[in-house]
Amino acid sequence: MSENTKPLARVTETSQIAISYSMRLMDETEIDKTEVDELFEFKIGDGSLIPNLESLLIGLEEGTSAKFFVPPEDGFGYPDPANIYDLDKTEFPDDMTLKVGDVVGFDTPTGDQIPGTVVALHDDKIKVDFNHPLAGETFIFETKIEKIS
């Protein structure tokens, strides 16, 4: 290395970074991605990206492209049967028409909103799955470290 050449920046546990990325299921179904000329900017550890994905970025140099196969235990976990509830139909607005597969937002006691997927409809109950929609899925995470601040 010459005196005028400095090493490329590497992602650390405290880096502010900008990445381009794509996430897709093993069957190539697209989950999420940055658009052309769009970057996802965040600080490692700020909660913008799941911690196990952040850990994959640690040590990568600016300009590096990488492809990772992320199993459920490192991604969105496994489905938990305890996260599936039978809710009374009366808890839903009368004018709300639901079908299996619909994702509905539910308010928590703390004021946050969490999604639930309708998995079954009965006469007086609606079965809702509050597991992450990608729970149990292995997915592909491809990224390029565009900028490290």
Secondary structure as UniProt FT lines:
FT   TURN            3..4
FT   TURN            13..14
FT   STRAND          16..25
FT   TURN            26..27
FT   STRAND          30..33
FT   TURN            36..37
FT   STRAND          40..43
FT   TURN            44..45
FT   HELIX           51..57
FT   TURN            58..59
FT   TURN            62..63
FT   STRAND          65..70
FT   HELIX           72..74
FT   TURN            75..76
FT   HELIX           81..83
FT   STRAND          84..88
FT   HELIX           89..91
FT   TURN            94..95
FT   TURN            100..101
FT   STRAND          103..107
FT   TURN            109..110
FT   STRAND          113..121
FT   STRAND          125..129
FT   TURN            133..136
FT   STRAND          139..148
//
